[in-house]
């Protein structure tokens, strides 16, 4: 099926309307999010219900394909209520874009088994060395954005010429630090 300009515009406006619908919940919990350094559970659920963590997930895995202008419009809607929520949706979207280009279909199918999967990102963790079957990362993650309750992330740095993802279970570090 070929998308028409009208259907693309309708999909864009529907996505922005979903973001706008989440604004009251995000605004109501913005102070708690800032104080706790992580998204309030109600905010996280509102973003998930709106399908905003599907941004950046490849379309072939059920994700939402958006252009940069649409993404900025969505993030702007979220940011006017809770900058931290917009920041984490942005980190998740960007991390997925970074990750998705370098892995085989089998890996992507497993990672994106749920299109609304949330990703985190972080700073260079230390040193990564190639080992049989992957990479071993040592050192402390200085910054990790969105890691609490997040299944996967792409730490900064890496083994030369390789990309990797890592489980976030047990990750420590900053969760949200966008200003209010």
PyMOL commands that set and color helices and strands:
alter all, ss='L'
color gray80, all
select helices_A, chain A and resi 5-36+41-49+52-54+59-61+68-79+83-100+105-111
alter helices_A, ss='H'
color red, helices_A
select strands_A, chain A and resi 119-124+127-131+134-138+144-145+152-156+166-167
alter strands_A, ss='S'
color yellow, strands_A
deselect
rebuild
show_as cartoon
